[in-house]
C-alpha cells in the first residue's frame, strides 16, 4: 500500500508529500462511499421520514446543472436545460441529490465535445424528467444492472470515469421513495437517456 511504501525507507520530503496526497485522496474517496452508503441505508429504512414540501422541478434541474457546470466544462461537455415549470411534493434535498447523480453520470460517461440535454414535462398528473447524453452508451448485457449498488459497467464506460457505482443506485432509491420510477435506454456508441417519472400532487 501507499503507507507501507512511504514507511519502507527514508525518502525525500517531496516524496513524502506526494505519498500523503495520495493517501488523502484515497481517504476522501472512502469517506464519499461511506456517506453514500449511509444515505442509501436511511432512504431504505421504513421509519425514515422525508420532508414533504412543494418542489419546483424546473428550479431543481437548473440548480443541478449549475452545480455540475465546472465538471462539464472540465470534460468539454455542454449542458442544455429545457425544463417546463412543474411542482411535485417531496424532499427537495433528496430529489436534488437524485437528479445530480444522474446528471453527473451523463457527464462522466460522455465524450469530449458531447452534450447532455435535460428536459422536464408535466402531463397526466406526472412529471417526466429526462437526461439524455451523447456518450459511449451502455451494452445490452449491462443495461439491466446499472441501478445495482457497486455495479461498474464495461471498460469502455468506466475508463477514467471514477466513482464507486453508487450514484444511480442511490438515485433509484430516492425516486422510488417519492413514489416515482427511473428507467434507462441506451445505444452503445450513441448515448444514454435516463428518465425519472414523479407524481404531481392532486389539487384536492
N, C-alpha and C positions, 0 to 999 in steps of 0.2 A: 504494500500500500504506500501511498504518498508519505504518511507519517513515518513508517518504517524506513523508507528511503532517506528521509531527512535525518533520522537519528543514527543511521548506519555508520557515518563517519563525519568528521569535521568538514564543513563546507563554507564557501564564501557567503558573506551577508546577503548578497544579491540572490544566491541560490535559495537561502532560507526564506527570503521574502516571497519569491515565486512559489515555493512549496506551500507557504502559509496561505497565499492567494488561492491556490488550487484547493486546499482544504476548506477555505471559507466558501468558495463556490459550491463545493460538494455538500457542505452543511446547509447552505441556503436551499439547494435542491431538495434535500431530505426534509427540511422544515416545510417547504411548499407541499410535498407529498403528504406529510402527516396532517397538515391543515386541511387539505382537500379530503383526506380520508375521514377526518372528524366531521367536516361539513356534510359529507355524504351519509355518515352514520346518523347524524342528527336529523337529516332530511328524511331518513327511512324509519325513524323511531315514531311509533304510533302516537305517543303523547306529546310530540313536539308541536308547538303552536306557532304557525307563521302569522305575520301581520296580515290583516285583511283591509286593504286600503285601495283607493282608486289609483290605478297606474296607467299613465299615458304611454302607450306602446311606442308611438312615434317619437316622443321625447326620450324614452329609454333607448331606442335604436340610435338616435343622434348622439347620446352620451357614450354608448359603447363604441361607436365609430370614432368619436373624438379621443376617447381614452387609448384606442389602439392605433391612432394615426401615426405616432412615431414608429411603431413596429412595421406598419405598412410601408412607410417611407423608406425604412432601412432595407426592406426586402423588395423595393421597387414595385409595389402593388398599389393600385388605385382603388379606393373605396367609393362606391356610389350608393347614395341613400335615396330611396323613393318610398317614403312611409306616410300613408294617409292617417289623419287623426283618428285614434280609437282608444277606448278605455276598457281595461279589464280590472277585476278585483284580485288582489294578491299582495305578496310581499315584494316591494319594489327592489330591495337589495338582492334578494334571491333571483328574481327574474332577470335583473341586470347581469348577475353572475352567469346565468344560463346563456343569455344572448352573447355575452362577452366571450365565453368559452367557445361557442360555435363560430363566432367571427374570428377569433384568434386561430382556430383550426383552419379556417378558409385562407387566412393569410399565410400561415406557416407552410401549408402544402400547396401553395401557388407557385407560379413561375415568374422570373423577372419580367417586368412589363405587363404582368397579369392584372386582372380586375376581380373585385368582389362586389356584387350588386345585392343590396339588401332592400327588400320590398316588404310592405305590410298592407294588407287589405282586410276590410271588415265586411262580412256578408253572412246572412242566415244565423245571426247570433253567435258568430265565431270570428276570431281574428286569426288570419293566416300570415305568418311571418316567414319569409324565405331568405336564405343566404346562399347565393349562387356564385361559385368561383370558377376560374378558368385554369385550374391547377392540373395536377398529374392524374387525378381521378383515383378510384378505388376498384380493385379487381372484384369480380363476381363472387369469388370464394371468401373474400374478406368482408364484403358488404354486410352480411348478417351479424357480424361480430363486433362492429365498430363501437357499439354502445356498451360493450362489456368492460368492466374495470380492468385496467392494466393491459388491454389489448393494444398491440402495436402492429400496424399493417405491414405490407411487404416492404422490401428495401427501398423501392423507388419512392415511397411516401415518407419513410422515416428518416432518410438521409438528411442530415443537418437540421432536422425539424425540432429535435429535442422533445421534452415532455415525458410524462410517465404513463400516458394512456388513461388519464382520469377525467379530462375535461369534458368529453362527450357523455361519459357515464354520469357525471355529476349533473350535466345539463338535463339529461333524461329524467333523473331523479327529481329535480326541481320542477320540471314541466309537468310530470305526472302527478306530483303533489298538488299542483294547481289545476287538476282535473283536465289536463291537456295531453297532447301527444307530440312526438317528434319522429320524423321519418327522414330517410336519406335515399336519394337516387344519384347514380354516378355513371360516367362513361370514362373508362381508362384512357388517359391521354387527352381528354377534352374538358373535364371538370366535374364538380360535385355540387349538388343542391341539397341543403338541409332545410326542412320545413317544420316549423313549430306551429301547432294549432292550439288556440286557447279559447275558452268560452267567454262570451260577453255577458255580464250580469243582466238579469231581467229588469225591466223598468218598474216592477211592482213595488 
